Amino acid sequence: MTIEAKKKLKINYRMEPGCLGPTGDTLIEQFCQFAQKKMDKVDSDFITWVIEPRFDKSLPEVQYSINGKQLKAHMVKRYLAFFKQDMDEFEDHFNEELMHHIEEYLERS
């Protein structure tokens, strides 16, 4: 079931440059573009992904929203449950996907 864009869960994931190793600060922006293309295909019927560098440490690493309104964890759990997704399993899968994309990107660089 695909839902309209304004009702999709938007996940802003801010990547730490250090996750790409000692030269991560020079690679992070390109990596985020690479990862964005990959993640756009993951659960795209109900998720909108935004993968970006985390240069501002005052911003959270992960932020959830719908139609511009930030959501707390209990609301995200309810949203994901509607799509038969457990939040912990969903986040584990997401982190595994990102780790795979990091490995793939570093092998290509």
Secondary structure, DSSP 8 states (H G I E B T S, - for coil): ----GGGSEEEEEEE-GGGG-TTHHHHHHHHHHHHHHHHTTSSTTTEEEEEEE---TTS-SEEEEETTEE--HHHHHHHHHHTT--HHHHHHHHHHHHHHHHHHHHHH-
